[in-house]
Amino acid sequence: MKIDGRNTRGRLITLGAISLILASVLYIASRVSSFSALRQQGAFGNSLSSIPNHQPPTTGSYSHSSQEATSALESLLEQDIELSDLAGKGQRVSALSTLLEAIIEDPTIPRDGFFGFRTQEFGWWRLSSKTYLPWADRLESEVGIVMCVGQKNFVLAAQNIRTLRNVLGSTLPIDIFYAGEHDFPWEKRKELENFAPDIHTLNILDFYDDTVAGINDSLTENGWVMKPFAMLASRFQKAILVDADTIFLQRPDTYFDDDIHLKETGTLFYHDRAVKGGYTGWIDTLKWIKEVLKDRKPSAMLKESIFWTAKLEHQQESGLVFMDKQKPDVFTSLMFATWMNTKAAREEYVYKHIFGDKETFWLACELTSTPYYFNPFYTGMIGHYEAGAKEMCSVQLLHLDSGGSPFWLNGGLRENKRLDQELGQKDFATLTDYIPAGVTWAEQPRWRYMKNGVFCTDAKPDRVKSVEKAELTKLIEDMIIEATEVDKMFPN
Ligand SMILES: *[C@@H]1O[C@H](CO)[C@@H](O)[C@H](O)[C@H]1NC(C)=O
């Protein structure tokens, strides 16, 4: 049923409101969440449940849920919304997700409602045939890696790609996003594209109205802003967003099938270092998150995290983000996260409270009742441990897979990428030992910031693990050989 008649609108809003109250009462009374009730809770922002519930509803209920979401959106959009009302924006996004799901699942439902609302809320994102869109039939590449690269981190990216292709044997296609010619000139782009098979470079500015996105403006600081924009614009249904200096220690190609939680929720996020009051100065992130949530209840994923219980400064490290954009709620959450990184939203509000893009991925899911999953281990360290020393110090962050084995590191293969950029120090890191971080607060390493990106932590002998015992020595050696080759190809 198409809902665009002017005189039916008021009635539909009333009907929507009545059925919302009914559904809420029914929900609380029975706690049996039928699919459409769950979607509707999402549409109105009550975070009653974040348990995945993917029982397929009947065709009729899609048309029902889309009508309700439409009237919800119509009344929500009648009111102006403050930039700081992220929960309110979340309600809109959640209703949009319900509409998206309905048009994907039921072809008889007219699509113009969804497209109209999308344009109203996210019109600065230009839909492109190069982008994976869950409502379109075309799928060029199911799984792929998304990376933001400019001439500043070009060599790091080349080293990353060489380790992926030549050491890990990854054949995943790679989308490289850059922001305009001056960020990554044509000759350099060609070098990277010719460097290994299946690498595309794309200008992120082709996909967004940059007066709103403000990506070019952000380049003078760092490239972080670009990351969600790139993930959203990419041609992959299942996108693996990595930093140029994210180095996998295991082949990631089948991870969307291998990791049960990723398969279930379509998301996999990683925690940051567990610090309370970081080296950037104390930011009470949790206090802000609670303000943002307003009267929403935190999801179990949030409430049970030590970010919440032990009041950490950071929750997410976005050096690696997995998202399956076929899931409507995941897709619209990514749109929402991207919006949080647009110029006005980030400068006037979001980045005053969090450090760059990283918290926006999970926060968007949280505020739309989209089930999401964090790998339970917080960030550990990989580097070199001098026998007998009290501390171990390193730039490289280490992340474990769900079974507790080293999975990826952040910081690249250089001893210190910052000293490379500033002083041209090209030495490679000695990666012989690691300190994994556990799940609970008691299991976390105590971090001490030195300078130039170096962190130190207590190195009690029982906590330090050997790279050799983890059977990674050869792999890391091979990676450094590849990275050395890259240096020879691009001396500067
Ligand atoms: C991006 O900003 C720089 C100044 O920082 C400017 O020189 C350049 O032309 C801009 N690029 C685009 C595509 O607007």
The ligand as an ORCA input file, in Angstrom:
! r2SCAN-3c Opt
* xyz 0 1
  C      41.274     20.374     -1.099
  O      41.846     21.353     -0.264
  C      43.083     21.839     -0.709
  C      43.595     22.803      0.340
  O      43.845     22.124      1.523
  C      42.929     22.481     -2.062
  O      44.188     22.923     -2.545
  C      42.337     21.484     -3.039
  O      42.076     22.086     -4.271
  C      41.041     20.908     -2.484
  N      40.598     19.844     -3.368
  C      39.378     19.751     -3.799
  C      39.086     18.633     -4.713
  O      38.513     20.528     -3.469
*
